[in-house]
Amino acid sequence: MRILHISDTHIGKKDHYNKESLKIALKELEDDDLDMLIHSGDLTQDGSLKHYEKAKKIFDKISIPHIIIPGNHDKRSGGLSLFKDHFGSPNGVFESQKAVVIYVDSAVPDTDIGRVGMVKYDMIKEALAEYCNKSIKIVVLHHHTVPIPKAGRERNVLSNAGDLLELFLKGDVDLVLSGHRHYPNVHRIENTVFVNAGTASDKKTRYGDINSYNLIKIEKKTLTVRTKRIDGSKEKKCFPRKDKRVFYDFGDKIFRVVHTSNTFVSSSPKFLQTHFLNALKIINSLDCDLTIHCGGVVEEGINQNYELAKTYMEKFNVPIIYTPAGRDINYLGYELFKEYFGKMLQSYSNEEVLFRGVSSAQYDSPEGYIGETQKEELFNELEDQNRSFKSVFLHHNILPIPHAREKGLLEDSGDFLREIVNKRIDLVLTGTSSHPSAMKIGETVVVNANSMSSVYQRSRYGNSFNVIDIYEKAIVVYEINSLWGNRKILGVWDRNS
Amino acid sequence: MNKAAPNFYDVDMPIRSFITKRLIGVRSKSSVQEAAKKMVEFNTGSLVVIEDEDIVGFITDGDIKKKVVAEGLKTDMPVKEIMVKELITADISSTIKDVLEIMAEKNIQHILIDEDDDIVGIVTFRDLIDIKRQKLETYISRE
């Protein structure tokens, strides 16, 4: 199957719309092998009748099957009804013999934010169930699910991106197509490829980039994305369509790390003491080399909590290193954290492994941010270190977490994620939003921890922590229930070669 | 007679979103003891058996108990000798209900899932009942 994927054409007046660029993109349709065209939104500049009429004239000439969804610009000034009049339903399912394309309007009228409400979420879920036998499953949304780099002031993803990401991965969606940020980007998470198109014909491009579009080829064993810019330059990324499912050769185990978060130590009922003490007993029996606490050590950054936390944390029989959450450093916590648990930036290394902490917490705020300066220092330092396994840990998540909205997502997650993937960092540990998850993006395994011992947790299996076993040839992530010690595998992946 | 479906999940849901997509394997010439060690290490009750990169069999902790320990046989015998060669599988498009029915009919608690003739995952009876467990836990752990 071959798809021409364009986005953000912004058809309208000359000050925005570069019609010559769109002509170059649509010239690809002369290739007889193309099966369909997908436009992932922002068809028009301002959703006005004039712009819709202009767009209609252009797209009426297309003879192959095509899907066009609205973006935020198309819904300006009540533009949705005009979209429907000219291009039909903004949501739906297109079915061919082998493929299904589920397309959903993610724009919220008169704002730039993206959202897929519960009704549309269920629509995608039901469509994925109904068409689960199709060998190619594609979802189209205007807004991005995975943070993208260089996105300027609006960095964040769809407000319920975590729920959608989980749905796409569980439903074995092959391809998710989006636009919106006018910057082409491709990520592969597990078996799903997330493709963001740049703008095909808006003069507003980012970081000196020029107009571009994607040509996507899906074959039995591979999925190839070619990003073509209007100057004729191309970038190609090719991915296998099925990831490795059977693991039997692990080599020797080289390191075991416990990964925990949101212990919430306090004298309030939000701190579950029994859970903490049981988890502690289990961790101390696990023969692990290191514990990493990804923040939320105390419920609030006050002295009595820190005193209590210190007595609890001293019971661990393995070294623990920490990175704070916002709640750890509010009130007097900024001073107390250092007094009781050491430096803000902590790390551990031996001859083979390196775990480097990153400070993402801001006091009196749940928001997370790394910043350019810290990011540069971090990656320079990681590059200088000669270790076969490099890991970074921080409180805020860098991929969206289910049931958690986007509030725990690092503000500059798009840029950070891109760098992590490009530098092939082996492992990233995070600890916001109390939902256990583990997934591989590019060559990097990203693991989030549930709350180990607070009432606020989001795992249907109860409070938990993670254990990560690093073998010579593989990495295995387990979720372990705090109360009972039950262990379940969250993921197994080959180590980077 | 139509029986009421359990209320904790829709039994007509495709099994695809419930499967464990990672399978732990053991080589066919490995000993039964090595297989048991792997089950302990990865906390799993079953392993796929591999020969030349292909899945040629399946072994559960129950097989080790019944076919080796209870019979007084030595655990250094190869896995190949006790593995189940005829794999019981369910297609990835099956519903939870289909899978439960196969489990009941064959009297098994682990079932391999295939898609286009490839094994792509596993579902265990435990996976399906685990979903219900948290309510019990919340009740027990009230402080």
Boltz contact constraints between the chains, C-beta under 6 A:
constraints:
  - contact:
      token1: [A, 129]
      token2: [B, 14]
      max_distance: 6.0
  - contact:
      token1: [A, 132]
      token2: [B, 14]
      max_distance: 6.0
  - contact:
      token1: [A, 132]
      token2: [B, 16]
      max_distance: 6.0
  - contact:
      token1: [A, 132]
      token2: [B, 93]
      max_distance: 6.0
  - contact:
      token1: [A, 133]
      token2: [B, 93]
      max_distance: 6.0
  - contact:
      token1: [A, 170]
      token2: [B, 17]
      max_distance: 6.0
  - contact:
      token1: [A, 245]
      token2: [B, 23]
      max_distance: 6.0
  - contact:
      token1: [A, 245]
      token2: [B, 120]
      max_distance: 6.0
  - contact:
      token1: [A, 246]
      token2: [B, 23]
      max_distance: 6.0
  - contact:
      token1: [A, 246]
      token2: [B, 25]
      max_distance: 6.0
  - contact:
      token1: [A, 246]
      token2: [B, 48]
      max_distance: 6.0
  - contact:
      token1: [A, 248]
      token2: [B, 25]
      max_distance: 6.0
  - contact:
      token1: [A, 248]
      token2: [B, 26]
      max_distance: 6.0
  - contact:
      token1: [A, 248]
      token2: [B, 50]
      max_distance: 6.0
  - contact:
      token1: [A, 274]
      token2: [B, 143]
      max_distance: 6.0
  - contact:
      token1: [A, 460]
      token2: [B, 134]
      max_distance: 6.0
  - contact:
      token1: [A, 462]
      token2: [B, 134]
      max_distance: 6.0
  - contact:
      token1: [A, 462]
      token2: [B, 137]
      max_distance: 6.0
  - contact:
      token1: [A, 483]
      token2: [B, 141]
      max_distance: 6.0
  - contact:
      token1: [A, 487]
      token2: [B, 43]
      max_distance: 6.0
  - contact:
      token1: [A, 492]
      token2: [B, 22]
      max_distance: 6.0
